[in-house]
Amino acid sequence: MRGIPLRFPTLIALALIETGVLQAQPSALPPTFEPETIQMQPGETARLPRLTVIPLPPRQGVPPDYLRQDVPVVNLSDQVATVVSDGQVFRITLPAGFTVRADVTAIRYESDGTYTALGQGTACRSEPGSSHVAVCNMQGGVTRPVSVQFTATRTSQNTEAVTLSLGCNNVSLTWPNNTSSATVAAAVRPSGTLTAIWRFDAARGRFVGFAPLFPREGDLSEVSRLDAVFLCMSGPGTLMRPAL
């Protein structure tokens, strides 16, 4: 547990939750909590925070207590994924053209102090109209989500191949708005030949960039439909972009 301080009555309430006597109720998140975003490579396992409100008897002027648990998230797909936690839900986004299947494995605490493994449940749903986005409810009450795993299948979508040469190639992107730059990088073949993506930001009067080897260091985290960018290559390759 880290990040969210716990007061003494929390220990009592937590014991009641874990034995099934009390059930946590949804509540506003603490003002100190910042949503966390990670870019996950194929096969990668990462951890994201889940917050559970501790149901203390309400007292005027006393904010609720929270328990923070870092839940493992496993990318079982062959695609780069963006996963966001706001403490209550995990939002998993794959590249357009793929359908994400996500599952939460949970355990349920019994009144005798034991627990029952529930296996994969139905806590994750596809976002309406966006099969490549899944939203997983991490508020379990007397059940505790202990891991999230997701896979991807390719949906029927036409793509076109754009030939890339050694050096920097000026290309128009056809992915939807707010697509992660890592998604574009993953669409370059062969893997490892893309060194950087550059886009001129008129508002800042300079170029902003993304480097696949250092995905958290750049200032170009997302791209939009019909963005004009430079794809800089260490050798010849191909960009497989969605067909218009």
C-alpha positions in Angstrom: 0.0 0.0 0.0 1.4 3.4 -0.9 0.3 6.8 -2.0 -3.0 7.0 0.0 -2.6 7.4 3.8 -4.7 5.0 5.9 -6.1 6.0 9.3 -6.4 3.6 12.3 -10.2 2.8 11.9 -9.3 1.6 8.4 -7.7 -1.6 9.8 -11.0 -2.6 11.5 -13.1 -1.8 8.4 -10.7 -3.7 6.2 -11.0 -6.8 8.3 -14.8 -6.6 8.0 -14.5 -6.3 4.2 -12.2 -9.2 3.9 -14.5 -11.5 6.0 -17.6 -10.4 4.0 -19.3 -8.5 6.8 -19.2 -5.1 5.0 -19.4 -4.2 1.4 -17.5 -1.2 0.0 -19.6 1.4 -1.7 -18.6 3.6 -4.7 -17.3 7.1 -3.7 -15.6 10.1 -5.3 -11.9 9.6 -5.6 -9.5 11.4 -3.2 -8.3 14.7 -4.7 -4.7 13.6 -4.4 -5.1 10.7 -6.8 -3.9 11.2 -10.4 -5.1 8.7 -13.1 -2.2 6.6 -14.3 -1.5 5.7 -18.0 0.9 3.0 -19.3 1.9 1.8 -22.7 2.1 -2.0 -22.7 4.2 -4.0 -25.2 3.0 -7.4 -26.4 3.5 -10.0 -23.6 4.3 -7.3 -21.0 2.9 -7.4 -17.4 2.5 -4.2 -15.5 0.7 -3.0 -12.4 -2.0 -0.3 -12.1 -3.7 1.0 -9.0 -7.2 0.1 -7.8 -8.8 2.1 -5.0 -11.4 0.8 -2.7 -13.3 3.1 -0.3 -13.3 1.8 3.3 -16.9 2.1 4.6 -16.3 3.9 7.9 -19.4 5.3 9.8 -19.9 8.7 8.2 -18.7 11.6 10.3 -19.2 15.2 9.3 -16.0 16.8 7.9 -14.1 13.5 7.8 -13.2 12.3 4.2 -13.5 8.6 3.4 -10.5 6.3 3.7 -9.1 4.4 0.7 -7.2 1.2 0.3 -4.8 1.2 -2.7 -3.9 -2.1 -4.3 -1.7 -2.5 -7.4 -3.3 -5.0 -9.7 -1.2 -6.9 -12.3 -2.3 -6.3 -15.9 -1.1 -8.8 -18.6 -1.0 -8.0 -22.3 -1.6 -11.4 -23.9 -2.0 -9.8 -27.4 0.6 -9.2 -30.1 -0.3 -5.5 -30.1 0.9 -2.4 -28.2 -1.9 -1.3 -25.8 -2.7 1.8 -23.8 -4.1 1.1 -20.3 -5.5 3.9 -18.0 -6.5 3.5 -14.4 -8.6 6.1 -12.7 -8.7 4.0 -9.5 -12.2 2.6 -10.2 -12.0 1.3 -13.8 -9.2 0.2 -16.1 -9.6 1.4 -19.8 -7.7 -0.8 -22.3 -7.2 0.6 -25.8 -5.8 -1.4 -28.7 -5.1 -0.2 -32.3 -8.1 0.4 -34.5 -8.8 -2.7 -36.5 -8.5 -5.1 -33.5 -11.1 -6.4 -31.0 -10.0 -6.5 -27.4 -11.2 -9.3 -25.1 -10.4 -8.5 -21.4 -11.1 -10.5 -18.3 -10.8 -9.8 -14.5 -9.8 -12.7 -12.2 -11.2 -12.1 -8.7 -11.4 -13.8 -5.3 -14.4 -13.7 -2.9 -13.9 -13.6 0.8 -16.1 -16.0 2.9 -17.4 -15.4 6.4 -15.1 -18.1 7.8 -12.0 -16.2 6.7 -11.3 -18.3 3.6 -11.7 -17.2 0.0 -13.1 -18.6 -3.2 -11.4 -18.1 -6.6 -14.0 -16.8 -9.0 -12.0 -17.2 -12.2 -12.6 -14.9 -15.2 -15.8 -12.9 -14.9 -17.8 -10.3 -16.8 -16.4 -7.2 -15.3 -15.0 -6.0 -18.6 -17.2 -4.6 -21.4 -16.4 -3.3 -24.9 -17.0 0.4 -25.2 -20.1 1.0 -27.4 -19.1 1.5 -31.0 -15.4 0.8 -30.3 -14.5 -2.9 -30.2 -10.8 -2.0 -29.7 -11.6 -0.4 -26.3 -12.5 -2.3 -23.2 -13.6 -0.9 -19.8 -13.1 -3.0 -16.7 -14.9 -2.3 -13.4 -12.5 -2.8 -10.6 -14.8 -2.0 -7.7 -15.5 -5.5 -6.3 -17.2 -5.0 -2.9 -16.5 -8.3 -0.9 -14.8 -9.6 -4.0 -11.3 -8.5 -4.8 -10.0 -8.3 -8.4 -6.5 -9.8 -8.4 -5.5 -9.6 -12.0 -6.6 -8.3 -15.5 -5.6 -10.0 -18.7 -6.5 -9.2 -22.3 -6.1 -10.5 -25.8 -6.7 -9.1 -29.3 -8.2 -10.4 -32.5 -8.0 -8.6 -35.9 -11.3 -7.3 -37.1 -12.1 -7.1 -40.8 -10.5 -3.8 -41.9 -8.8 -2.9 -45.1 -5.2 -1.6 -44.8 -2.8 -0.1 -47.3 0.9 -0.5 -47.4 3.1 2.7 -47.6 6.7 2.2 -48.7 9.2 3.8 -46.4 12.9 4.6 -47.3 16.0 5.0 -45.2 15.8 8.4 -43.5 12.7 10.5 -42.8 9.5 9.9 -44.8 6.6 12.5 -44.9 3.4 10.4 -44.4 -0.3 11.2 -43.7 -1.8 9.1 -40.9 -5.3 7.5 -41.2 -5.9 6.3 -37.7 -8.7 7.8 -35.6 -8.1 10.9 -33.4 -6.4 10.2 -30.1 -4.6 7.1 -31.4 -1.4 6.5 -29.4 1.9 7.1 -31.2 2.9 3.6 -30.0 0.1 2.2 -32.2 1.6 3.9 -35.3 5.0 2.7 -34.4 3.7 -0.9 -34.1 2.4 -0.7 -37.6 5.8 -0.2 -39.2 7.5 -3.3 -40.7 10.0 -4.7 -40.1 10.0 -4.2 -36.3 12.8 -2.1 -35.0 13.4 -0.1 -38.2 11.4 3.0 -37.0 13.6 5.3 -35.0 11.3 8.3 -34.5 8.0 10.0 -35.4 8.1 13.8 -35.8 5.2 16.2 -36.2 5.3 20.0 -36.5 3.3 21.6 -33.7 2.2 25.0 -35.1 1.0 26.2 -31.6 4.5 25.6 -30.1 6.4 26.6 -33.3 8.5 23.4 -33.1 8.6 19.7 -33.8 7.3 17.2 -31.2 8.4 13.6 -31.3 8.0 10.0 -30.3 10.8 7.4 -30.1 9.8 3.7 -29.8 12.9 2.8 -27.8 12.0 5.6 -25.3 8.2 5.8 -25.3 7.9 7.8 -22.1 10.5 10.4 -23.0 8.9 12.1 -26.0 6.2 14.8 -26.2 4.1 13.2 -29.0 2.0 10.7 -27.2 -1.0 10.8 -29.5 -1.8 11.5 -33.2 -5.0 12.4 -35.1 -6.6 11.5 -38.4 -4.8 13.0 -41.4 -1.8 14.2 -39.3 1.2 14.9 -41.5 4.2 13.3 -39.8 7.8 12.3 -40.5 8.6 8.6 -40.0 12.4 8.3 -39.6 13.8 4.9 -40.5 17.1 3.1 -40.0 16.4 1.1 -43.1 13.7 0.5 -45.7 10.3 -0.7 -44.5 6.5 -0.5 -44.8 3.8 1.3 -42.9 0.5 -0.7 -42.7 -2.1 2.1 -42.1 -5.9 1.8 -42.2 -7.3 2.4 -45.7 -9.6 5.4 -46.0 
